[in-house]
Amino acid sequence: QVRLVESGGGLVQAGDSLSLSCAAAGRTFNFGAMAWFRQAPGKRREFVGSIKWSGGSTYYADSVKARFTISRDIAKNTEYLQMNNLKPEDTAVYYCAATLLFKPLNYYSGYDWGYWGQGTQVTVSS
């Protein structure tokens, strides 16, 4: 079994930075990749970015590229999302996800992410 727990959400002002963490427990040694998604009120869940669990390469949505950075600490079984220059449109519930599948990062579909955290709220005020 795999369990993912996000932390670090909160209320910030536009232009601020915030870091999220996702602690994983269970079969992390089998992870192909981890990712972050977000869902704003009334909108569909959208992909934010992903990271190869073993190699550490990353892939981002255009909307967050150059502002967000994903990293992971294998020893701590934790994925991170560093968010800089936050904008009100970044307001959403942020979810971490993991997959046991091994694909190029840009080949994963939404259905490939078999494990999800419970989400953490990020609110950016203008």
Residue frames as a rotation matrix with the C-alpha (Angstrom) as fourth column:
GLN 1
0.573 0.820 0.000 0.00
0.820 -0.573 0.000 0.00
0.000 0.000 -1.000 0.00
VAL 2
-0.583 -0.701 0.411 1.04
0.701 -0.690 -0.182 3.58
0.411 0.182 0.893 -0.65
ARG 3
0.510 0.697 -0.503 0.00
0.844 -0.519 0.137 6.58
-0.166 -0.494 -0.853 1.40
LEU 4
-0.448 -0.588 0.674 0.67
0.688 -0.708 -0.161 10.19
0.572 0.391 0.721 0.40
VAL 5
0.426 0.540 -0.726 0.26
0.877 -0.442 0.186 13.09
-0.221 -0.716 -0.662 2.80
GLU 6
-0.012 -0.373 0.928 0.59
0.585 -0.755 -0.296 16.72
0.811 0.539 0.227 1.69
SER 7
0.396 0.122 -0.910 1.47
0.840 -0.448 0.305 19.61
-0.371 -0.885 -0.280 3.97
GLY 8
-0.593 -0.774 -0.220 2.47
0.680 -0.629 0.377 23.24
-0.430 0.074 0.900 3.73
GLY 9
-0.195 0.584 0.788 -0.59
0.760 -0.419 0.498 24.92
0.621 0.696 -0.362 2.25
GLY 10
-0.307 0.137 -0.942 -1.86
0.783 -0.526 -0.332 28.24
-0.541 -0.839 0.054 3.48
LEU 11
0.791 0.584 0.184 -2.88
0.604 -0.698 -0.384 31.81
-0.096 0.415 -0.905 2.72
VAL 12
-0.319 -0.915 -0.248 -0.29
0.738 -0.404 0.541 34.08
-0.595 -0.010 0.804 1.09
GLN 13
0.440 0.394 -0.807 -0.25
-0.136 -0.859 -0.494 37.31
-0.888 0.327 -0.325 -0.88
ALA 14
0.958 -0.085 0.275 0.46
0.286 0.158 -0.945 37.68
0.036 0.984 0.176 -4.56
GLY 15
0.518 -0.844 0.139 4.18
-0.505 -0.433 -0.747 37.62
0.690 0.317 -0.650 -5.20
ASP 16
0.275 -0.384 0.881 4.93
-0.902 0.214 0.375 35.51
-0.333 -0.898 -0.288 -2.13
SER 17
-0.396 -0.447 -0.802 6.51
-0.618 0.775 -0.127 32.06
0.678 0.445 -0.584 -2.07
LEU 18
0.372 0.511 0.775 5.23
-0.886 0.446 0.131 28.85
-0.279 -0.735 0.618 -0.52
SER 19
-0.622 -0.607 -0.494 6.59
-0.701 0.714 0.006 25.32
0.349 0.350 -0.869 -0.29
LEU 20
0.567 0.804 0.179 4.51
-0.822 0.536 0.195 22.17
0.061 -0.257 0.964 -0.21
SER 21
-0.663 -0.728 0.173 5.64
-0.741 0.672 -0.008 18.73
-0.110 -0.133 -0.985 0.88
CYS 22
0.536 0.765 -0.357 4.30
-0.774 0.614 0.153 15.29
0.337 0.194 0.921 0.12
ALA 23
-0.428 -0.660 0.618 5.43
-0.855 0.518 -0.039 12.50
-0.294 -0.545 -0.785 2.41
ALA 24
0.258 0.462 -0.848 5.10
-0.746 0.654 0.129 9.01
0.614 0.599 0.514 0.98
ALA 25
-0.295 -0.292 0.910 4.85
-0.797 0.600 -0.065 5.76
-0.527 -0.744 -0.410 2.88
GLY 26
0.673 0.534 0.512 4.77
-0.226 0.807 -0.546 2.24
-0.705 0.252 0.663 1.49
ARG 27
0.442 -0.452 0.775 6.18
0.723 0.691 -0.009 0.98
-0.531 0.564 0.632 -1.79
THR 28
0.755 -0.134 -0.641 8.09
-0.289 -0.947 -0.143 4.11
-0.588 0.293 -0.754 -2.65
PHE 29
-0.300 -0.944 0.138 10.99
-0.271 0.223 0.936 2.11
-0.915 0.243 -0.323 -4.04
ASN 30
-0.337 0.260 0.905 8.69
0.782 0.612 0.115 1.11
-0.524 0.747 -0.410 -6.90
PHE 31
0.467 0.579 -0.668 7.72
0.152 -0.797 -0.585 4.67
-0.871 0.172 -0.460 -7.84
GLY 32
0.105 -0.381 0.918 8.22
0.994 0.026 -0.103 5.59
0.015 0.924 0.382 -11.48
ALA 33
-0.660 -0.248 0.709 7.39
0.316 -0.948 -0.037 9.22
0.681 0.200 0.704 -10.82
MET 34
-0.244 0.634 -0.734 5.55
0.854 -0.217 -0.472 11.64
-0.459 -0.742 -0.489 -8.58
ALA 35
-0.520 0.168 0.838 3.56
0.572 -0.660 0.487 14.68
0.634 0.733 0.247 -9.56
TRP 36
-0.725 0.424 -0.542 1.59
0.249 -0.573 -0.781 17.67
-0.642 -0.702 0.310 -8.37
PHE 37
-0.449 0.700 0.556 -1.88
0.692 -0.121 0.712 18.53
0.565 0.704 -0.430 -9.56
ARG 38
-0.926 0.230 -0.299 -4.24
0.069 -0.677 -0.733 21.30
-0.371 -0.699 0.611 -8.51
GLN 39
-0.375 0.877 0.301 -7.95
0.824 0.167 0.541 21.95
0.425 0.451 -0.785 -8.63
ALA 40
-0.991 0.108 0.078 -9.47
-0.127 -0.941 -0.314 25.40
0.039 -0.321 0.946 -8.37
PRO 41
-0.449 0.889 0.086 -13.13
0.066 0.129 -0.989 25.88
-0.891 -0.439 -0.117 -7.39
GLY 42
0.520 0.816 -0.252 -15.41
-0.255 -0.133 -0.958 25.02
-0.815 0.562 0.139 -10.28
LYS 43
0.299 -0.498 -0.814 -12.55
-0.951 -0.086 -0.296 23.83
0.077 0.863 -0.500 -12.46
ARG 44
0.914 -0.039 -0.403 -11.13
-0.027 0.987 -0.157 20.50
0.404 0.154 0.902 -13.47
ARG 45
0.654 -0.754 0.064 -8.05
0.092 0.163 0.982 19.11
-0.751 -0.637 0.176 -11.82
GLU 46
0.913 -0.377 -0.154 -4.98
-0.259 -0.248 -0.933 20.19
0.313 0.892 -0.325 -13.78
PHE 47
0.565 -0.801 -0.195 -1.42
0.805 0.588 -0.083 18.96
0.181 -0.111 0.977 -14.00
VAL 48
0.925 -0.341 -0.168 1.23
-0.246 -0.874 0.418 21.16
-0.290 -0.345 -0.893 -12.40
GLY 49
0.184 -0.914 -0.362 4.43
-0.913 -0.022 -0.408 19.18
0.365 0.405 -0.838 -12.81
SER 50
0.992 0.123 -0.017 6.13
-0.112 0.946 0.303 15.86
0.053 -0.299 0.953 -12.26
ILE 51
0.159 -0.977 0.142 9.46
-0.987 -0.155 0.041 14.35
-0.018 -0.147 -0.989 -11.32
LYS 52
0.351 -0.176 -0.920 11.14
-0.222 0.939 -0.264 11.05
0.910 0.297 0.290 -12.02
TRP 53
0.972 0.099 0.215 11.58
-0.228 0.136 0.964 9.32
0.066 -0.986 0.155 -8.69
SER 54
0.621 -0.781 0.072 14.98
0.675 0.579 0.457 7.81
-0.398 -0.235 0.887 -9.44
GLY 55
-0.087 -0.743 0.664 16.56
0.964 -0.231 -0.132 10.23
0.251 0.628 0.736 -11.90
GLY 56
-0.200 0.057 -0.978 15.03
0.653 -0.736 -0.176 13.47
-0.730 -0.674 0.110 -10.67
SER 57
-0.937 -0.065 0.343 14.23
0.316 -0.571 0.758 14.94
0.147 0.818 0.556 -14.06
THR 58
-0.454 0.770 -0.448 11.23
0.286 -0.350 -0.892 17.25
-0.844 -0.533 -0.061 -14.09
TYR 59
-0.736 0.375 0.564 8.41
0.562 -0.125 0.817 18.35
0.377 0.919 -0.118 -16.36
TYR 60
-0.695 0.415 -0.587 6.08
0.283 -0.593 -0.754 21.33
-0.661 -0.690 0.295 -15.85
ALA 61
0.331 0.836 0.437 2.88
0.916 -0.174 -0.361 22.80
-0.226 0.520 -0.824 -17.13
ASP 62
-0.268 -0.449 0.852 3.47
0.721 -0.681 -0.131 25.99
0.639 0.579 0.506 -19.08
SER 63
0.565 0.625 0.539 1.40
0.148 -0.719 0.679 27.96
0.812 -0.304 -0.498 -16.58
VAL 64
0.983 -0.183 0.013 3.90
-0.033 -0.110 0.993 27.36
-0.181 -0.977 -0.115 -13.77
LYS 65
0.475 -0.859 0.189 7.17
0.847 0.387 -0.365 26.90
0.240 0.334 0.912 -15.62
ALA 66
-0.291 -0.750 0.594 9.93
0.394 -0.660 -0.640 29.21
0.872 0.048 0.487 -14.28
ARG 67
-0.009 0.302 0.953 7.89
-0.736 -0.647 0.198 29.90
0.676 -0.700 0.228 -11.12
PHE 68
0.762 0.355 0.541 7.46
-0.630 0.601 0.492 26.43
-0.151 -0.716 0.682 -9.61
THR 69
-0.241 -0.864 -0.442 10.14
-0.809 0.430 -0.401 23.85
0.537 0.261 -0.802 -8.87
ILE 70
0.871 0.489 0.043 9.60
-0.450 0.762 0.466 20.20
0.195 -0.426 0.884 -8.00
SER 71
-0.293 -0.951 -0.101 12.21
-0.771 0.297 -0.563 18.20
0.565 -0.087 -0.820 -6.13
ARG 72
0.808 0.534 -0.248 12.36
-0.270 0.711 0.649 15.03
0.523 -0.457 0.719 -4.11
ASP 73
-0.207 -0.809 0.550 14.39
-0.970 0.098 -0.222 13.55
0.126 -0.579 -0.805 -1.29
ILE 74
0.117 0.256 -0.960 14.52
-0.365 0.910 0.198 9.79
0.924 0.327 0.200 -1.75
ALA 75
-0.766 -0.488 -0.419 15.97
0.197 0.442 -0.875 9.21
0.612 -0.752 -0.243 1.72
LYS 76
-0.875 0.481 0.048 12.97
-0.266 -0.395 -0.879 11.01
-0.404 -0.782 0.473 3.23
ASN 77
-0.620 0.662 0.421 10.45
0.781 0.574 0.247 9.61
-0.078 0.482 -0.873 0.73
THR 78
0.133 0.634 -0.762 9.26
0.492 -0.710 -0.504 13.16
-0.861 -0.308 -0.406 0.20
GLU 79
-0.219 -0.066 0.973 8.36
0.929 -0.318 0.187 15.26
0.298 0.946 0.131 -2.82
TYR 80
-0.319 0.037 -0.947 8.41
0.522 -0.827 -0.209 19.03
-0.791 -0.561 0.245 -2.70
LEU 81
0.199 0.349 0.916 6.80
0.915 -0.400 -0.046 21.85
0.350 0.847 -0.399 -4.63
GLN 82
-0.465 -0.404 -0.788 8.47
0.612 -0.790 0.044 25.23
-0.640 -0.461 0.614 -4.31
MET 83
0.285 0.667 0.689 6.15
0.941 -0.331 -0.069 27.95
0.182 0.668 -0.722 -5.58
ASN 84
-0.590 -0.547 -0.593 7.52
0.602 -0.788 0.129 31.43
-0.538 -0.281 0.795 -6.22
ASN 85
-0.943 0.205 -0.263 5.87
-0.304 -0.853 0.425 34.62
-0.137 0.481 0.866 -7.40
LEU 86
-0.650 0.740 0.173 2.45
0.691 0.671 -0.269 33.24
-0.315 -0.056 -0.948 -6.61
LYS 87
-0.893 0.441 0.088 -0.57
-0.296 -0.725 0.622 34.68
0.338 0.530 0.778 -8.39
PRO 88
-0.353 0.835 0.422 -4.24
-0.791 -0.026 -0.611 34.70
-0.500 -0.549 0.670 -7.40
GLU 89
0.435 0.543 -0.718 -4.91
-0.864 0.477 -0.163 32.24
0.253 0.691 0.677 -10.22
ASP 90
-0.536 -0.646 -0.544 -2.67
-0.368 0.759 -0.537 29.74
0.760 -0.087 -0.644 -8.42
THR 91
-0.452 0.456 0.767 -5.35
-0.854 0.026 -0.519 29.43
-0.257 -0.890 0.378 -5.74
ALA 92
0.206 0.472 -0.857 -6.41
-0.621 0.740 0.258 25.79
0.757 0.479 0.446 -5.60
VAL 93
0.707 -0.105 0.699 -6.27
-0.486 0.645 0.589 22.58
-0.513 -0.757 0.405 -3.67
TYR 94
0.066 -0.801 -0.595 -2.93
-0.945 0.141 -0.294 21.00
0.319 0.582 -0.748 -4.46
TYR 95
0.872 0.262 0.413 -2.61
-0.367 0.909 0.198 17.24
-0.323 -0.324 0.889 -4.66
CYS 96
-0.325 -0.927 -0.185 0.44
-0.896 0.240 0.372 15.07
-0.301 0.287 -0.909 -4.91
ALA 97
0.826 0.562 -0.044 0.30
-0.530 0.747 -0.402 11.85
-0.193 0.355 0.915 -6.88
ALA 98
-0.302 -0.922 0.241 2.51
-0.723 0.387 0.572 8.86
-0.621 -0.002 -0.784 -7.56
THR 99
0.712 0.471 -0.520 2.72
-0.699 0.541 -0.467 6.17
0.061 0.697 0.715 -10.17
LEU 100
0.279 -0.592 0.756 4.37
-0.184 0.740 0.647 2.76
-0.943 -0.320 0.097 -10.35
LEU 101
0.825 0.065 0.562 4.56
0.517 0.316 -0.796 3.07
-0.229 0.947 0.226 -14.13
PHE 102
-0.134 -0.925 -0.354 7.76
0.288 -0.379 0.880 3.99
-0.948 0.016 0.317 -15.92
LYS 103
0.528 0.296 0.796 7.29
0.849 -0.151 -0.507 6.35
-0.030 0.943 -0.331 -18.87
PRO 104
-0.667 -0.585 0.461 8.86
0.602 -0.788 -0.128 9.55
0.438 0.192 0.878 -20.17
LEU 105
-0.741 0.356 -0.569 7.41
0.400 -0.446 -0.801 12.32
-0.539 -0.821 0.188 -18.01
ASN 106
-0.626 0.512 -0.589 5.52
-0.669 -0.740 0.068 13.91
-0.401 0.437 0.806 -20.89
TYR 107
-0.707 0.356 -0.611 3.84
-0.277 0.655 0.703 10.57
0.650 0.666 -0.365 -21.70
TYR 108
-0.872 0.405 -0.274 1.89
0.455 0.469 -0.757 10.14
-0.178 -0.785 -0.593 -18.46
SER 109
-0.358 0.845 0.398 -1.84
0.046 -0.410 0.911 10.66
0.933 0.344 0.108 -18.66
GLY 110
-0.226 0.349 0.910 -4.11
-0.888 -0.459 -0.045 11.50
0.402 -0.817 0.413 -15.77
TYR 111
0.774 0.615 -0.148 -5.11
-0.529 0.758 0.383 7.85
0.348 -0.218 0.912 -15.52
ASP 112
0.231 -0.782 -0.578 -1.53
0.120 0.613 -0.781 6.73
0.966 0.111 0.235 -14.85
TRP 113
-0.604 -0.476 0.639 -1.37
-0.501 -0.397 -0.769 8.25
0.620 -0.785 0.001 -11.37
GLY 114
-0.098 0.589 -0.802 -2.62
0.239 0.797 0.555 5.49
0.966 -0.137 -0.219 -9.12
TYR 115
-0.064 -0.004 -0.998 -1.94
0.993 0.102 -0.064 7.08
0.102 -0.995 -0.002 -5.75
TRP 116
-0.003 0.195 0.981 -3.17
0.226 -0.955 0.191 10.43
0.974 0.222 -0.041 -4.48
GLY 117
-0.907 -0.233 -0.352 -2.87
0.403 -0.232 -0.885 12.52
0.124 -0.944 0.305 -1.37
GLN 118
-0.090 0.934 -0.346 -5.78
0.956 -0.017 -0.293 14.19
-0.279 -0.358 -0.891 0.35
GLY 119
0.186 0.098 0.978 -4.86
0.662 -0.748 -0.051 17.68
0.726 0.656 -0.204 -0.89
THR 120
-0.242 -0.262 -0.934 -3.76
0.855 -0.512 -0.078 20.91
-0.458 -0.818 0.348 0.74
GLN 121
0.714 0.652 0.255 -5.32
0.698 -0.637 -0.326 24.33
-0.050 0.411 -0.910 0.18
VAL 122
-0.583 -0.798 -0.152 -3.27
0.751 -0.601 0.274 27.17
-0.310 0.046 0.950 -1.26
THR 123
0.610 0.784 0.112 -4.93
0.785 -0.581 -0.215 30.57
-0.104 0.219 -0.970 -1.35
VAL 124
-0.593 -0.800 0.090 -3.25
0.800 -0.573 0.176 33.57
-0.089 0.176 0.980 -2.95
SER 125
0.451 0.760 -0.468 -4.77
0.701 -0.626 -0.342 36.95
-0.553 -0.174 -0.815 -2.24
SER 126
0.201 -0.329 0.923 -4.32
0.840 -0.428 -0.335 39.90
0.505 0.842 0.190 -4.58
